[in-house]
């Protein structure tokens, strides 16, 4: 992982951790709660987050969430179907965001 002044370039929250560790820990705790197994399996929670990032225009978020979804067993078809929801809710822009997030991934 590349570093500049002790801050990782790959972890977008590394700078927050260095600036305010309490806020960083709060975010990480909420992430753990939000993405833990429950009535909704983790895979579907990750796909929901991917859809939200696509709609909001967060291509790096789409990219990292697609990787996470694949790591927990999501198929290409599941990712594609989830992106249909993004398209319905957010319009064509969400598909362009997803495409930019996906272009470097080998899926």
N, C-alpha and C positions, 0 to 999 in steps of 0.2 A: 504494500500500500504506500503510495507516494505521500510524503509529508512536507509541509511548509511550516516552519516555526512550531513543530510538534503537533500540527493539526493535520489529520488525515483528509485528503482530497476526495476519497471514495465515500466516506461517511458524512452526509450533509449536516449531521448534528454534532460533529466533533468540535466545531467552533463554539457551539452552545455549551457543550460539556466544559470546555475550557473557561468560558465566560461565566457560566452559572450552573454549577453541578446540581443544585437542587431542582432547577427547571428541567435539566436533562433527565434526572432520575424520575421526575414526575411523568415526563413524556414516555420514558421506557416502561414505567409501571402501568400506565394506561394502555400502551401497546400490548403488553403481556396480557392484560385483562381482555382487551378487545379481540385479540387473536388466539385466545385459548379455546380448546375444544369445549363445546357445550351442546345445546340443542341444535345449533347450526355448526356443521363441521368446519374446521379451519380452512379447508380448500375453498369453500363457498364464501367465507368471510374475506379471504384474500381476493377472490374474483370480484366481490362487491367493491372492495377498495380500489381495484384496478379500474372498474367502470367509473367510479367517482373521479379518479385521477384523469381518466380520458375525457370526461365531461368538463372538468376544471382546467384542462389544458396542460397537465403536468406530465410531460413525456418521460422524464426520468423516473417519476413515480410509476408510470405504466411499465416501464422497463424492469424496474426492480420487483414489482409485484408479479409480473409474468414469470420472472425467474423463481420467485417464491412459490407461485402456484404450481409450476412444473415440479419443483422440489417436493411438494406434498401430493403429487400425483395427478394434477390437472392435465387433461389431454388438450391437443390442439383444437379439437372440436368444441370442448367446453370453453376455452378461451375465446374462440370465434363467436360462439353463442352469447357469451357475456358481452362481447363488443357490439352485438346487435342491440342489446339493451342500451348501451351507451349511445349508439346511433339514434335510437328512438327518443331517448330522453334529451340528448345534447346536440343532435343534428350532425351534419357532415363533419364539422370541425372536430368532433370527438374521434372520428375515424382517422382523420389526418394526424391528430395527436398520437393516437395508438400506433399508426403506421410509423411515425418518427421514432416512437419508443421501441418498436419491434424490429426495425430495420437491421440492427446489428446483432440480433439474436438468431440463433440457428434453430428455429422451431418449424 
